[in-house]
Amino acid sequence: MTHHQGAEGNRLRDGQDGDPVRRTRLSRQTGLRITELACHDDHQSFRQATTGTPDDAVLIVSLVRSGGFLLRTAGSEDFIDPTMGFMVAQGGEMSIAHLPGIRDLSTVLEYRQDIHGECPAAGAAGVLRITARVDVAHRSLVAACRAGTDAFEVAERVHSLMARLAGARSPAHGGRKASTAAAHRRLVSRVCAALTDGPPTLGLEELSREAGCSPFHLSRVFRSVTGHTLTGYRNQLRVRAVTEELAAGQPLRELAAKYGFADQAHMTRVFRRSVGELPGAVRALLQRPHPAGKE
């Protein structure tokens, strides 16, 4: 029998008071668990590698809603922020390091049944690049879980989201010496952390000073490693930050000023280009009441 519980009254208490990790159950049903994971740990070094899937989970998918952290999997190190996520299959290992002052909030999907061969994304273990449209689908799923939407619809939303993650695997980068590639990835991680630590409004000159290199070198390396321009990445972070606050009802002009847009019209253009919808339409989607599910 499928079982579903909304987030209300279902905070997981697997740590002591003051635990830097807070887990809130959003949905639990046969073969699938959805958890909100909030972390404010400031350990800068990587902890001992842990098996990527807890308990009897065969696959976990983590999608970041705010903040960020360093992830090490299979010898690769990446800064994971709201434009990204990652998958770890059963038997895989991962370790995480947090930077001081950067708290993170993620949605974790834990599959307890084999979906390989059924879902194209299931075989893409590793870092994922998340588009703004997929990000809105992810946040809409969270809103539905919180509103007590029935288990059938929640599961269908999850399957739709997984299907959209197919092909989101972060591209491999070759053609450089291993030491150079590692140095470039560290440079990109520092820049991503700088933009994530507070509103992503730093200018290119400020970022290059943070990174200790010229703006030209920073722009070239960033695009080489990520496949994106710094401008595009910064805009994606700003769109994610605006989306995070839309449901709270803050005026759009205030959000535009807070996240460094020239004005509300500029923010609306950037948002619509990324998401395909106007901010007001996304706000309505995230605030829309969902019918309580029946067991």
Backbone as CSV, one residue per row, in Angstrom:
resi,resn,N_x,N_y,N_z,CA_x,CA_y,CA_z,C_x,C_y,C_z
1,MET,0.842,-1.193,0.000,0.000,0.000,0.000,0.880,1.246,0.000
2,THR,0.551,2.150,-0.862,1.314,3.396,-0.926,0.975,4.271,0.268
3,HIS,2.005,4.850,0.857,1.815,5.700,2.028,2.407,7.072,1.733
4,HIS,1.712,8.118,2.157,2.188,9.475,1.895,1.954,10.328,3.125
5,GLN,2.925,11.166,3.442,2.778,12.131,4.514,3.309,13.467,4.039
6,GLY,2.579,14.550,4.364,3.087,15.882,4.055,4.162,16.266,5.047
7,ALA,4.744,17.456,4.833,5.851,17.890,5.686,5.384,18.228,7.096
8,GLU,4.114,18.623,7.254,3.617,19.074,8.552,3.760,17.993,9.613
9,GLY,4.483,18.296,10.668,4.588,17.373,11.789,5.487,16.191,11.544
10,ASN,6.293,16.209,10.492,7.099,15.046,10.170,8.575,15.375,10.082
11,ARG,9.040,16.295,10.904,10.469,16.601,10.921,11.221,15.400,11.480
12,LEU,12.248,14.958,10.784,12.994,13.783,11.207,13.926,14.163,12.345
13,ARG,13.857,13.443,13.436,14.648,13.790,14.615,15.780,12.786,14.790
14,ASP,16.741,12.802,13.865,17.841,11.866,13.993,19.112,12.557,14.433
15,GLY,19.003,13.727,15.069,20.161,14.416,15.610,19.783,15.076,16.921
16,GLN,20.769,15.513,17.672,20.515,16.190,18.931,20.192,17.656,18.665
17,ASP,19.666,18.321,19.708,19.427,19.761,19.578,20.733,20.447,19.207
18,GLY,20.672,21.382,18.292,21.882,22.049,17.837,22.561,21.329,16.694
19,ASP,21.998,20.206,16.261,22.550,19.476,15.127,22.580,20.410,13.917
20,PRO,23.733,20.556,13.240,23.812,21.475,12.104,23.032,21.005,10.884
21,VAL,22.512,19.772,10.903,21.727,19.253,9.781,20.283,19.058,10.231
22,ARG,19.342,19.668,9.515,17.923,19.508,9.815,17.243,18.803,8.652
23,ARG,16.560,17.721,8.936,15.862,16.957,7.906,14.363,17.050,8.133
24,THR,13.629,17.411,7.091,12.177,17.488,7.163,11.592,16.578,6.095
25,ARG,10.783,15.627,6.515,10.188,14.696,5.557,9.089,15.395,4.771
26,LEU,9.193,15.357,3.450,8.172,15.933,2.590,7.194,14.879,2.100
27,SER,7.687,13.689,1.816,6.821,12.608,1.355,7.527,11.278,1.560
28,ARG,6.755,10.279,1.951,7.301,8.927,2.086,6.262,7.946,1.583
29,GLN,6.649,7.163,0.591,5.752,6.186,0.008,6.561,5.000,-0.467
30,THR,5.890,3.985,-0.926,6.577,2.770,-1.342,7.622,3.074,-2.411
31,GLY,8.876,2.771,-2.104,9.943,2.918,-3.084,10.506,4.313,-3.223
32,LEU,9.964,5.294,-2.503,10.416,6.673,-2.703,10.261,7.462,-1.411
33,ARG,11.301,8.230,-1.076,11.257,9.152,0.056,11.783,10.505,-0.414
34,ILE,11.079,11.569,-0.026,11.497,12.928,-0.377,11.752,13.685,0.918
35,THR,12.950,14.235,1.051,13.353,14.901,2.282,13.943,16.270,1.977
36,GLU,13.599,17.253,2.814,14.247,18.561,2.751,15.429,18.533,3.712
37,LEU,16.601,18.889,3.206,17.830,18.831,3.996,18.408,20.236,4.118
38,ALA,18.450,20.756,5.342,19.021,22.077,5.600,20.272,21.895,6.441
39,CYS,21.380,22.456,5.992,22.654,22.283,6.687,23.313,23.632,6.917
40,HIS,23.782,23.831,8.148,24.552,25.045,8.445,25.851,24.659,9.142
41,ASP,26.427,23.532,8.708,27.703,23.073,9.242,28.823,23.861,8.574
42,ASP,29.860,24.183,9.353,30.971,24.968,8.812,32.271,24.172,8.763
43,HIS,32.182,22.832,8.572,33.436,22.082,8.469,34.002,22.255,7.066
44,GLN,35.211,22.828,7.001,35.792,23.172,5.712,36.518,22.000,5.064
45,SER,36.915,21.012,5.855,37.622,19.868,5.286,36.627,18.771,4.951
46,PHE,36.983,17.940,3.990,36.111,16.842,3.614,36.109,15.797,4.715
47,ARG,34.926,15.370,5.091,34.829,14.284,6.037,35.127,12.973,5.324
48,GLN,35.327,11.910,6.113,35.601,10.610,5.521,34.495,10.262,4.542
49,ALA,34.884,9.739,3.386,33.908,9.403,2.361,32.864,8.453,2.919
50,THR,31.610,8.712,2.575,30.529,7.861,3.023,29.836,7.253,1.820
51,THR,29.221,6.094,2.026,28.463,5.484,0.948,27.352,6.432,0.551
52,GLY,27.206,6.635,-0.751,26.291,7.663,-1.231,24.833,7.407,-0.946
53,THR,24.403,6.141,-0.806,22.992,5.864,-0.601,22.756,5.307,0.789
54,PRO,21.929,5.970,1.598,21.668,5.501,2.960,20.705,4.326,2.974
55,ASP,20.763,3.562,4.060,19.824,2.463,4.270,19.763,1.565,3.046
56,ASP,18.542,1.357,2.527,18.380,0.454,1.395,18.119,1.207,0.091
57,ALA,18.440,2.510,0.056,18.223,3.291,-1.159,19.156,2.819,-2.264
58,VAL,18.641,2.732,-3.481,19.471,2.325,-4.611,19.952,3.532,-5.411
59,LEU,19.324,4.694,-5.187,19.731,5.908,-5.900,19.269,7.121,-5.101
60,ILE,20.143,8.112,-4.939,19.710,9.383,-4.361,19.962,10.496,-5.371
61,VAL,19.051,11.437,-5.397,19.155,12.615,-6.250,19.022,13.821,-5.336
62,SER,20.002,14.701,-5.350,19.989,15.892,-4.499,19.930,17.130,-5.382
63,LEU,18.942,17.990,-5.143,18.758,19.222,-5.901,18.828,20.394,-4.929
64,VAL,19.726,21.340,-5.188,19.972,22.451,-4.269,18.976,23.581,-4.520
65,ARG,18.396,24.111,-3.445,17.478,25.237,-3.564,18.147,26.557,-3.190
66,SER,19.099,26.524,-2.257,19.845,27.737,-1.906,21.167,27.332,-1.273
67,GLY,22.121,28.280,-1.261,23.430,27.997,-0.683,24.287,27.128,-1.584
68,GLY,25.203,26.364,-0.970,26.079,25.501,-1.751,27.111,24.822,-0.876
69,PHE,27.817,23.849,-1.450,28.827,23.072,-0.731,29.762,22.422,-1.737
70,LEU,30.902,21.942,-1.256,31.850,21.229,-2.100,31.541,19.732,-2.046
71,LEU,31.490,19.104,-3.198,31.194,17.681,-3.299,32.362,16.968,-3.957
72,ARG,32.789,15.870,-3.352,33.833,15.040,-3.949,33.261,13.655,-4.242
73,THR,33.270,13.263,-5.489,32.816,11.943,-5.912,33.794,11.398,-6.940
74,ALA,34.205,10.151,-6.739,35.074,9.471,-7.697,36.280,10.326,-8.080
75,GLY,36.859,11.011,-7.111,38.061,11.802,-7.371,37.814,13.159,-7.971
76,SER,36.550,13.488,-8.264,36.221,14.787,-8.843,35.659,15.694,-7.764
77,GLU,36.032,16.970,-7.803,35.578,17.927,-6.795,34.825,19.061,-7.479
78,ASP,33.597,19.341,-7.020,32.760,20.372,-7.618,32.058,21.172,-6.536
79,PHE,31.840,22.466,-6.807,31.010,23.282,-5.932,29.573,23.143,-6.420
80,ILE,28.695,22.666,-5.552,27.298,22.415,-5.907,26.449,23.567,-5.399
81,ASP,25.743,24.248,-6.309,24.953,25.424,-5.976,23.555,25.275,-6.563
82,PRO,22.689,26.295,-6.467,21.318,26.128,-6.959,21.158,25.911,-8.456
83,THR,22.216,26.003,-9.227,22.119,25.670,-10.653,22.504,24.211,-10.904
84,MET,22.735,23.465,-9.829,23.274,22.114,-9.978,22.574,21.133,-9.033
85,GLY,22.913,19.885,-9.201,22.475,18.823,-8.315,23.425,17.657,-8.533
86,PHE,23.152,16.533,-7.897,23.981,15.359,-8.155,23.205,14.088,-7.872
87,MET,23.673,13.004,-8.468,23.116,11.676,-8.252,24.217,10.757,-7.763
88,VAL,23.863,9.876,-6.854,24.789,8.851,-6.391,24.036,7.530,-6.357
89,ALA,24.580,6.518,-7.028,23.950,5.203,-7.073,24.446,4.341,-5.919
90,GLN,23.737,3.275,-5.664,24.089,2.355,-4.583,25.533,1.880,-4.744
91,GLY,26.285,1.951,-3.642,27.687,1.548,-3.688,28.625,2.682,-4.001
92,GLY,28.104,3.812,-4.491,28.949,4.966,-4.779,29.354,5.660,-3.491
93,GLU,30.408,6.448,-3.562,30.883,7.172,-2.391,30.910,8.667,-2.669
94,MET,30.706,9.426,-1.615,30.775,10.883,-1.735,31.221,11.455,-0.405
95,SER,31.813,12.637,-0.443,32.120,13.375,0.774,31.867,14.847,0.490
96,ILE,31.497,15.570,1.544,31.044,16.950,1.403,31.803,17.856,2.364
97,ALA,32.139,19.050,1.895,32.761,20.067,2.742,31.962,21.354,2.598
98,HIS,31.743,22.040,3.712,30.997,23.296,3.711,31.942,24.459,3.969
99,LEU,31.650,25.576,3.350,32.440,26.782,3.550,31.770,27.645,4.607
100,PRO,32.549,28.325,5.444,31.969,29.133,6.527,30.956,30.146,6.000
101,GLY,29.811,30.207,6.669,28.817,31.216,6.342,27.872,30.855,5.221
102,ILE,28.134,29.773,4.486,27.273,29.394,3.367,26.402,28.221,3.806
103,ARG,25.163,28.510,4.129,24.234,27.453,4.487,23.558,26.941,3.222
104,ASP,23.145,25.692,3.244,22.519,25.149,2.044,21.205,24.461,2.375
105,LEU,20.304,24.506,1.406,18.989,23.886,1.515,18.768,23.065,0.256
106,SER,18.486,21.776,0.417,18.357,20.873,-0.719,17.123,20.000,-0.579
107,THR,16.669,19.482,-1.709,15.639,18.453,-1.737,16.305,17.156,-2.148
108,VAL,16.105,16.108,-1.360,16.746,14.818,-1.628,15.680,13.784,-1.958
109,LEU,15.813,13.167,-3.131,14.944,12.064,-3.536,15.698,10.768,-3.299
110,GLU,15.127,9.853,-2.548,15.748,8.556,-2.283,14.871,7.463,-2.877
111,TYR,15.414,6.778,-3.880,14.698,5.668,-4.507,15.069,4.364,-3.803
112,ARG,14.063,3.588,-3.492,14.278,2.290,-2.869,13.802,1.162,-3.765
113,GLN,13.756,1.458,-5.045,13.463,0.435,-6.040,14.252,0.765,-7.293
114,ASP,14.656,-0.256,-8.008,15.529,-0.067,-9.168,14.757,0.579,-10.307
115,ILE,15.230,1.740,-10.763,14.578,2.407,-11.893,15.504,2.475,-13.100
116,HIS,16.691,1.833,-13.006,17.588,1.792,-14.154,16.907,1.036,-15.289
117,GLY,17.025,1.571,-16.466,16.363,0.980,-17.615,14.976,1.546,-17.840
118,GLU,14.402,2.186,-16.809,13.089,2.793,-16.927,13.184,4.311,-17.057
119,CYS,14.183,4.882,-16.393,14.364,6.336,-16.414,15.735,6.669,-16.973
120,PRO,15.806,7.410,-18.086,17.107,7.726,-18.688,18.068,8.414,-17.741
121,ALA,17.554,9.219,-16.806,18.435,9.971,-15.916,19.076,9.091,-14.862
122,ALA,18.506,7.911,-14.596,18.982,7.091,-13.483,20.408,6.618,-13.677
123,GLY,20.850,6.516,-14.933,22.212,6.058,-15.175,23.231,7.173,-15.212
124,ALA,22.775,8.416,-14.956,23.669,9.565,-15.082,24.243,9.978,-13.730
125,ALA,24.752,9.003,-12.967,25.312,9.326,-11.660,26.422,10.357,-11.813
126,GLY,26.417,11.355,-10.967,27.407,12.417,-11.037,26.744,13.772,-10.899
127,VAL,27.479,14.822,-11.247,26.976,16.194,-11.126,25.998,16.499,-12.252
128,LEU,24.919,17.220,-11.926,23.884,17.569,-12.889,23.817,19.084,-13.046
129,ARG,23.576,19.542,-14.268,23.321,20.958,-14.528,21.812,21.133,-14.626
130,ILE,21.239,21.983,-13.788,19.795,22.128,-13.695,19.356,23.430,-14.359
131,THR,18.491,23.335,-15.363,17.990,24.540,-16.026,16.986,25.248,-15.121
132,ALA,16.700,26.508,-15.435,15.755,27.279,-14.637,14.359,26.662,-14.702
133,ARG,13.981,26.099,-15.833,12.647,25.501,-15.960,12.534,24.231,-15.110
134,VAL,13.590,23.432,-15.101,13.589,22.243,-14.249,13.590,22.664,-12.783
135,ASP,14.293,23.751,-12.466,14.319,24.253,-11.095,12.916,24.633,-10.623
136,VAL,12.134,25.270,-11.484,10.763,25.633,-11.108,9.923,24.369,-10.902
137,ALA,10.111,23.354,-11.749,9.391,22.088,-11.569,9.761,21.454,-10.229
138,HIS,11.033,21.534,-9.861,11.501,21.016,-8.574,10.826,21.760,-7.423
139,ARG,10.809,23.084,-7.474,10.214,23.874,-6.393,8.699,23.669,-6.327
140,SER,8.074,23.472,-7.485,6.639,23.194,-7.507,6.337,21.852,-6.844
141,LEU,7.223,20.873,-7.034,7.081,19.581,-6.357,7.134,19.766,-4.841
142,VAL,8.081,20.566,-4.367,8.206,20.818,-2.929,6.939,21.481,-2.397
143,ALA,6.411,22.471,-3.134,5.190,23.163,-2.704,4.018,22.195,-2.635
144,ALA,3.945,21.281,-3.601,2.862,20.291,-3.607,2.963,19.359,-2.408
145,CYS,4.176,18.931,-2.080,4.367,18.058,-0.915,3.945,18.772,0.367
146,ARG,4.330,20.023,0.498,3.989,20.775,1.701,2.485,20.979,1.843
147,ALA,1.792,21.055,0.707,0.344,21.278,0.737,-0.435,19.989,0.955
148,GLY,0.262,18.853,1.061,-0.432,17.594,1.306,-1.041,16.969,0.077
149,THR,-0.513,17.273,-1.096,-1.010,16.664,-2.329,-0.914,15.142,-2.235
150,ASP,-1.892,14.435,-2.833,-1.947,12.987,-2.681,-0.726,12.304,-3.295
151,ALA,-0.436,11.108,-2.796,0.787,10.387,-3.141,0.906,10.115,-4.631
152,PHE,-0.220,9.824,-5.285,-0.193,9.509,-6.715,0.362,10.687,-7.507
153,GLU,-0.165,11.903,-7.231,0.298,13.081,-7.967,1.750,13.395,-7.640
154,VAL,2.150,13.251,-6.361,3.532,13.512,-5.980,4.472,12.585,-6.747
155,ALA,4.132,11.288,-6.790,4.978,10.328,-7.501,5.073,10.669,-8.985
156,GLU,3.956,11.068,-9.568,3.971,11.414,-10.989,4.833,12.650,-11.244
157,ARG,4.766,13.620,-10.332,5.605,14.811,-10.467,7.091,14.432,-10.389
158,VAL,7.420,13.516,-9.477,8.808,13.079,-9.337,9.275,12.397,-10.612
159,HIS,8.455,11.510,-11.164,8.857,10.800,-12.388,9.044,11.779,-13.545
160,SER,8.164,12.781,-13.626,8.303,13.798,-14.671,9.596,14.586,-14.491
161,LEU,9.906,14.920,-13.234,11.138,15.655,-12.953,12.360,14.829,-13.329
162,MET,12.348,13.548,-12.990,13.477,12.682,-13.325,13.666,12.582,-14.835
163,ALA,12.566,12.504,-15.560,12.665,12.428,-17.016,13.314,13.687,-17.582
164,ARG,13.034,14.840,-16.955,13.609,16.102,-17.428,15.081,16.229,-17.055
165,LEU,15.528,15.423,-16.090,16.936,15.456,-15.706,17.813,14.669,-16.671
166,ALA,17.196,13.848,-17.508,17.976,13.079,-18.477,18.775,14.037,-19.359
167,GLY,20.046,13.771,-19.509,20.901,14.636,-20.315,21.451,15.821,-19.560
168,ALA,21.163,15.896,-18.250,21.643,17.028,-17.465,23.026,16.795,-16.887
169,ARG,23.658,15.687,-17.241,24.981,15.366,-16.701,25.981,16.452,-17.066
170,SER,26.762,16.865,-16.099,27.787,17.879,-16.345,28.799,17.337,-17.341
171,PRO,29.144,18.104,-18.388,30.042,17.587,-19.407,31.444,17.324,-18.893
172,ALA,32.074,16.268,-19.434,33.469,15.973,-19.083,34.364,16.923,-19.858
173,HIS,35.481,17.262,-19.267,36.407,18.195,-19.908,37.771,17.525,-20.039
174,GLY,38.219,17.417,-21.257,39.503,16.774,-21.492,40.441,17.709,-22.208
175,GLY,41.595,17.177,-22.626,42.533,17.954,-23.407,43.482,18.807,-22.590
176,ARG,43.428,18.706,-21.249,44.344,19.474,-20.428,45.082,18.529,-19.494
177,LYS,46.247,18.960,-19.032,46.958,18.178,-18.043,46.100,18.058,-16.787
178,ALA,46.277,16.936,-16.092,45.462,16.699,-14.895,45.660,17.808,-13.869
179,SER,46.902,18.257,-13.680,47.172,19.297,-12.687,46.528,20.621,-13.086
180,THR,46.563,20.946,-14.381,45.942,22.181,-14.861,44.435,22.113,-14.727
181,ALA,43.859,20.980,-15.093,42.409,20.804,-14.991,41.955,20.932,-13.545
182,ALA,42.710,20.337,-12.625,42.351,20.416,-11.204,42.437,21.850,-10.704
183,ALA,43.477,22.584,-11.123,43.629,23.978,-10.714,42.475,24.826,-11.252
184,HIS,42.068,24.569,-12.493,40.962,25.319,-13.083,39.655,25.040,-12.346
185,ARG,39.433,23.794,-11.966,38.213,23.452,-11.249,38.198,24.108,-9.863
186,ARG,39.367,24.176,-9.230,39.434,24.853,-7.929,39.136,26.340,-8.085
187,LEU,39.650,26.940,-9.161,39.381,28.353,-9.421,37.883,28.585,-9.603
188,VAL,37.241,27.739,-10.394,35.803,27.872,-10.629,35.022,27.684,-9.326
189,SER,35.439,26.729,-8.496,34.752,26.499,-7.221,34.832,27.731,-6.326
190,ARG,36.011,28.409,-6.311,36.152,29.614,-5.488,35.204,30.714,-5.968
191,VAL,35.095,30.848,-7.269,34.232,31.889,-7.830,32.762,31.571,-7.553
192,CYS,32.383,30.310,-7.724,30.999,29.915,-7.457,30.648,30.151,-5.995
193,ALA,31.581,29.827,-5.097,31.344,30.048,-3.668,31.201,31.530,-3.364
194,ALA,32.015,32.367,-4.008,31.952,33.813,-3.775,30.600,34.377,-4.210
195,LEU,30.063,33.876,-5.324,28.773,34.357,-5.806,27.615,33.807,-4.982
196,THR,27.821,32.656,-4.355,26.754,32.034,-3.571,26.700,32.581,-2.161
197,ASP,27.807,33.137,-1.668,27.882,33.651,-0.308,27.257,35.045,-0.252
198,GLY,25.930,35.077,-0.189,25.207,36.346,-0.213,24.568,36.553,-1.574
199,PRO,23.826,37.658,-1.773,23.211,37.930,-3.072,24.250,37.912,-4.191
200,PRO,23.980,37.204,-5.298,24.973,37.078,-6.378,25.074,38.352,-7.214
201,THR,25.632,39.406,-6.620,25.680,40.707,-7.289,27.102,41.210,-7.519
202,LEU,28.119,40.408,-7.170,29.497,40.852,-7.383,29.775,41.081,-8.863
203,GLY,30.575,42.117,-9.168,30.965,42.390,-10.536,32.166,41.553,-10.947
204,LEU,32.500,41.589,-12.229,33.589,40.769,-12.758,34.928,41.151,-12.129
205,GLU,35.188,42.450,-11.952,36.441,42.878,-11.335,36.551,42.362,-9.906
206,GLU,35.450,42.457,-9.157,35.460,41.966,-7.774,35.688,40.459,-7.730
207,LEU,35.057,39.736,-8.646,35.230,38.286,-8.687,36.669,37.905,-9.030
208,SER,37.260,38.623,-9.973,38.629,38.299,-10.371,39.606,38.562,-9.225
209,ARG,39.339,39.602,-8.435,40.173,39.854,-7.260,40.021,38.727,-6.247
210,GLU,38.786,38.280,-6.050,38.543,37.152,-5.141,39.298,35.910,-5.608
211,ALA,39.340,35.713,-6.923,39.959,34.514,-7.488,41.470,34.664,-7.643
212,GLY,41.989,35.903,-7.574,43.420,36.120,-7.709,43.933,35.971,-9.124
213,CYS,43.126,36.388,-10.092,43.554,36.306,-11.495,42.904,37.454,-12.258
214,SER,43.254,37.574,-13.537,42.687,38.639,-14.353,41.262,38.286,-14.770
215,PRO,40.428,39.314,-15.046,39.072,39.036,-15.534,39.080,38.184,-16.805
216,PHE,40.043,38.435,-17.693,40.115,37.659,-18.936,40.352,36.176,-18.636
217,HIS,41.340,35.902,-17.774,41.653,34.511,-17.435,40.455,33.851,-16.754
218,LEU,39.817,34.578,-15.848,38.671,34.026,-15.134,37.537,33.676,-16.099
219,SER,37.213,34.594,-16.996,36.129,34.344,-17.949,36.436,33.150,-18.844
220,ARG,37.683,33.066,-19.306,38.064,31.976,-20.211,38.018,30.627,-19.505
221,VAL,38.580,30.575,-18.296,38.624,29.308,-17.558,37.218,28.877,-17.146
222,PHE,36.408,29.824,-16.698,35.059,29.485,-16.251,34.256,28.843,-17.384
223,ARG,34.339,29.437,-18.558,33.579,28.878,-19.676,34.137,27.525,-20.104
224,SER,35.458,27.380,-20.041,36.082,26.126,-20.423,35.656,24.985,-19.500
225,VAL,35.571,25.274,-18.191,35.255,24.229,-17.209,33.763,23.926,-17.164
226,THR,32.924,24.975,-17.187,31.489,24.774,-16.981,30.672,24.709,-18.259
227,GLY,31.214,25.252,-19.353,30.420,25.324,-20.575,29.484,26.515,-20.591
228,HIS,29.576,27.386,-19.572,28.707,28.559,-19.469,29.556,29.818,-19.300
229,THR,28.995,30.958,-19.717,29.666,32.220,-19.441,29.412,32.609,-17.988
230,LEU,30.289,33.459,-17.444,30.077,33.958,-16.094,28.785,34.775,-16.001
231,THR,28.493,35.541,-17.043,27.260,36.327,-17.059,26.046,35.418,-16.975
232,GLY,26.046,34.360,-17.794,24.927,33.431,-17.782,24.774,32.741,-16.445
233,TYR,25.903,32.333,-15.851,25.867,31.654,-14.554,25.340,32.596,-13.474
234,ARG,25.851,33.816,-13.438,25.408,34.797,-12.441,23.909,35.061,-12.586
235,ASN,23.426,35.178,-13.826,21.994,35.385,-14.039,21.178,34.191,-13.550
236,GLN,21.698,32.984,-13.773,20.986,31.797,-13.303,20.873,31.805,-11.781
237,LEU,21.950,32.177,-11.091,21.901,32.264,-9.632,20.882,33.314,-9.187
238,ARG,20.852,34.452,-9.891,19.913,35.507,-9.512,18.468,35.060,-9.738
239,VAL,18.233,34.355,-10.831,16.884,33.849,-11.100,16.472,32.843,-10.027
240,ARG,17.405,31.946,-9.614,17.097,30.978,-8.555,16.754,31.696,-7.252
241,ALA,17.528,32.751,-6.933,17.301,33.489,-5.695,15.940,34.187,-5.716
242,VAL,15.586,34.776,-6.850,14.278,35.417,-6.980,13.170,34.380,-6.844
243,THR,13.333,33.227,-7.499,12.325,32.162,-7.431,12.121,31.695,-5.998
244,GLU,13.221,31.599,-5.233,13.137,31.168,-3.845,12.252,32.108,-3.017
245,GLU,12.223,33.392,-3.381,11.494,34.386,-2.583,10.118,34.728,-3.137
246,LEU,9.782,34.232,-4.325,8.523,34.637,-4.948,7.309,34.243,-4.111
247,ALA,7.321,33.036,-3.565,6.148,32.566,-2.836,5.861,33.396,-1.585
248,ALA,6.856,34.107,-1.078,6.677,34.909,0.142,5.924,36.208,-0.133
249,GLY,5.752,36.553,-1.413,4.964,37.729,-1.756,5.703,39.045,-1.762
250,GLN,7.046,39.017,-1.723,7.804,40.268,-1.732,7.621,40.980,-3.074
251,PRO,7.413,42.302,-3.084,7.218,43.032,-4.347,8.368,42.804,-5.315
252,LEU,8.025,42.708,-6.590,9.037,42.418,-7.614,10.083,43.519,-7.698
253,ARG,9.675,44.760,-7.514,10.663,45.844,-7.599,11.707,45.719,-6.486
254,GLU,11.299,45.233,-5.312,12.248,45.040,-4.220,13.209,43.892,-4.528
255,LEU,12.693,42.828,-5.140,13.558,41.714,-5.526,14.554,42.153,-6.592
256,ALA,14.103,42.986,-7.518,14.999,43.473,-8.573,16.156,44.264,-7.969
257,ALA,15.854,45.113,-7.003,16.899,45.906,-6.361,17.817,45.023,-5.528
258,LYS,17.244,44.082,-4.810,18.031,43.224,-3.925,19.050,42.401,-4.686
259,TYR,18.679,41.941,-5.882,19.567,41.054,-6.638,20.282,41.743,-7.792
260,GLY,20.357,43.060,-7.733,21.243,43.807,-8.620,20.790,43.974,-10.047
261,PHE,19.489,43.839,-10.315,18.992,44.107,-11.665,18.827,45.615,-11.842
262,ALA,18.886,46.069,-13.082,18.773,47.509,-13.337,17.429,48.035,-12.850
263,ASP,16.373,47.249,-13.066,15.033,47.624,-12.600,14.149,46.388,-12.709
264,GLN,12.877,46.535,-12.393,11.956,45.393,-12.425,11.807,44.830,-13.834
265,ALA,11.794,45.724,-14.834,11.645,45.263,-16.221,12.836,44.395,-16.630
266,HIS,14.040,44.814,-16.217,15.243,44.033,-16.528,15.157,42.656,-15.873
267,MET,14.768,42.602,-14.610,14.636,41.321,-13.926,13.613,40.437,-14.628
268,THR,12.497,41.033,-15.032,11.440,40.260,-15.702,11.939,39.665,-17.010
269,ARG,12.725,40.434,-17.770,13.250,39.927,-19.044,14.197,38.750,-18.808
270,VAL,15.113,38.916,-17.853,16.069,37.844,-17.559,15.339,36.607,-17.041
271,PHE,14.378,36.807,-16.161,13.620,35.702,-15.578,12.851,34.945,-16.659
272,ARG,12.159,35.682,-17.508,11.350,35.033,-18.550,12.235,34.290,-19.553
273,ARG,13.388,34.863,-19.862,14.302,34.196,-20.791,14.795,32.874,-20.206
274,SER,14.997,32.825,-18.901,15.495,31.607,-18.257,14.407,30.582,-18.010
275,VAL,13.274,31.039,-17.478,12.223,30.133,-17.017,11.151,29.883,-18.068
276,GLY,10.948,30.868,-18.950,9.887,30.732,-19.939,8.552,31.236,-19.431
277,GLU,8.527,31.794,-18.220,7.314,32.338,-17.618,7.647,33.666,-16.942
278,LEU,6.620,34.489,-16.742,6.802,35.725,-16.005,6.905,35.422,-14.506
279,PRO,7.597,36.272,-13.738,7.699,36.031,-12.293,6.340,35.885,-11.615
280,GLY,5.354,36.694,-12.034,4.029,36.614,-11.430,3.378,35.255,-11.640
281,ALA,3.582,34.660,-12.815,3.000,33.346,-13.098,3.648,32.266,-12.239
282,VAL,4.963,32.372,-12.052,5.655,31.396,-11.203,5.242,31.569,-9.746
283,ARG,5.074,32.811,-9.311,4.594,33.048,-7.946,3.241,32.381,-7.733
284,ALA,2.333,32.514,-8.702,1.011,31.889,-8.582,1.130,30.368,-8.522
285,LEU,2.064,29.814,-9.293,2.263,28.365,-9.292,2.744,27.884,-7.934
286,LEU,3.695,28.592,-7.341,4.263,28.161,-6.064,3.340,28.444,-4.888
287,GLN,2.410,29.385,-5.048,1.470,29.697,-3.969,0.139,28.982,-4.132
288,ARG,-0.057,28.313,-5.255,-1.341,27.689,-5.554,-1.662,26.607,-4.532
289,PRO,-2.847,26.657,-3.911,-3.194,25.602,-2.946,-3.452,24.290,-3.668
290,HIS,-3.040,23.207,-3.053,-3.250,21.875,-3.603,-4.226,21.131,-2.710
291,PRO,-5.105,20.330,-3.304,-6.053,19.579,-2.482,-5.359,18.563,-1.629
292,ALA,-5.806,18.417,-0.388,-5.209,17.416,0.492,-5.502,16.024,-0.047
293,GLY,-4.500,15.168,0.005,-4.664,13.815,-0.517,-5.419,12.925,0.446
294,LYS,-6.033,11.910,-0.083,-6.740,10.921,0.728,-6.009,9.611,0.660
295,GLU,-5.839,8.995,1.810,-5.130,7.724,1.864,-6.073,6.578,1.537
